[in-house]
């Protein structure tokens, strides 16, 4: 019997909320069932298993982050677009740490190709068009930006910048200025 009010979409959203509360690695069908006050078996008519739940949360999170970044980028170009993209990404990770982790879940190639991850790549390349980078430099730049943003956010969230007199905001601004300069000059030496 299907429990009234439970849908795959509602379970996905609740799973995303749970991920923010307890960490994405702790989200399971059993944990979600406890949240709804039901037995895990009652959720299996909506989702197959914890792997499917985690994939659904990852896809939801990628979509949510892509929407936020797209809204931040609207009407911006150059350094302004770079900063808007970076700031939206960082804010999402701070506000939704479990969802942020979920958005990095390794997806099978077919699922990844249908995900909002494709939008993320397109938006990054759109920003880089303003810097007039040809291939392979554009691909290198996409990877560099993703690495810098993810690395910074991960270290910041782990408390890695809490013990120095220079504030994290000051370093973030310096990094964005440096990235802009590097991308405008197109030189790595």
N, C-alpha and C positions, 0 to 999 in steps of 0.2 A: 504494500500500500504506500502510495506517495504522500508524504507529509505536506499538508496545505501550506503554501507560502514558500516552500523551498524550491529553488530553481538553480540550475547551474550558474546563472549570472549572480544570483544573490549569494551563493556559496563562494563564488570567486571573489566578490567584493568583501565578504566577511573574512575570507582567507587572507586577502591583502591587508585588511585592518589588523588581523591577528599577527601577520608578519611584522608589521610596524611595532606591535606591542611586545612580542616575544622573540623576534628574529625569524627570518625566512627559513633557516635551517630547522626550526622547531615546528613548522606548520605541517600537520598530518591530517588525514581524515578523522582520526580519533580526537585530536585536539579541536578540530572544527566541530565535531559532533558535541563535545563537551560545551562548547560555546553556545550551541543551540539547545542544550539540555536533552539531547536525543542519543540513541545508540548509533554507533558508526554504521551499522548495517542499514539504517534508514537513509543514509546519504548515498549509498551505492546505486540507487536508481537514478541519481543525477550525475554522479562522477564515478569513474571506474576504480580509481585508486589514488594514493597520495602523489604519484608521479603525474597523473593527469591534473590533479589539483594544482600542483606546483607549476606545471606548464601553463595552465590557465591564468594563474597569478602573474607569471612572467609576461605573458602576452598582454594582459590588462595593464600592467605597469609600463611596458614599452609604449603602449598606446597613450596612456595618461601622460607620460613624460614627453612624448612626441607632440601631443596637443599643447602642452605648456610651453615647450620650446618654440613651436610654430607661432604661438600668440606673442611670445617675447620678440621674435624676429620680424614680425610684420612691419614693413616700411623702413627697415634698417639696412645699412650696408657698411662694409669696411670694418673698422675697429668697433664701431657701435654694434654691429651685428655679432662680431666675435664676443664682445663682452656680454651682450644680451643672451646669447647661446650659453656661454659659460656660467653666467649668473643663474639662469633658469635651471640648468643641470645641477649646480651646487645647491640651490634652494630646495629642489626636489629631494635630493639625497638627505639633506638635513631634516626636512619635514616628514619624509617617508623612508626611513632607513631600511626597513624590511622590504618594501617595494623596490627600492633602489637595488638591493641585493638580488631580488627576484628578476629584475630587468637584465641582469648579467648571467642568468641561467643559460647554460649551453643547450641550444635547441637543435633538433635534427635539421638537416639542410632544407627539407621541404617546408617545415613549420617556420623556420627562420625566413625563408623567402616570402612567406605570406604575412610576416609580422611587421609591426611598425618599426622594427630595426632598419628596414629598407628606407623608411622616411627619415630616420636619424642620419643615415649615410647621405641621402639626397640633400638634407638641410646643411650638413657639414660641407658638402661640395659646393652648395650654393654660396655659402659664406666665402669659400676659397676662390670662387670665380672673381670676386672683387679684388683679389690679390694677383690675378693673372699668372697663375702657376700652371705650367704644362706638366704632362705626365713624364716621368714617374714622380716628380716632386709633389704633385697634388695628392697622390696616394700616400706618400711619405707624410705629408702634412695632416691628412685625415687621421692617420695612425698616431702621429705626434700629439695632436689635440686631444684625442681620446685618452691617450696614455697620461698626459699631463693633468687633464681634468679629473680622471678617475684616481690617479695617484694622489693628487692633492686632497680631494674629497675624502678618500679612504684614510689618509694619514690624519687629516683634521678630525674626522669622526672618531678615530682611535685615540684622540688626545695628544697626538704627536707634536702639536705646536703650542701646547699649553704652558711650556716651561721656559719660554724665551721672552725677553723684553720687547721684541718686535711683534706687533700684533698680526694675527692671521689675515685680517682685512688688508693691511698694508702690503703684506707679501702677495696676496691675491692680485691686487692692483698692479704691483710690480711685474708679476708673471704675465698678466694680460698685456701690459705695455711691451714687455720683451717679446712675447709671441707676435704681436702686431708688427713690431720692428723687423723681426726675423722674416715674417711672411711678406712684408712690403719690399724688403731688400732682396729676398730670395737667395740669400747667402747663408752658408752654414760654417764659414770659416772667418 
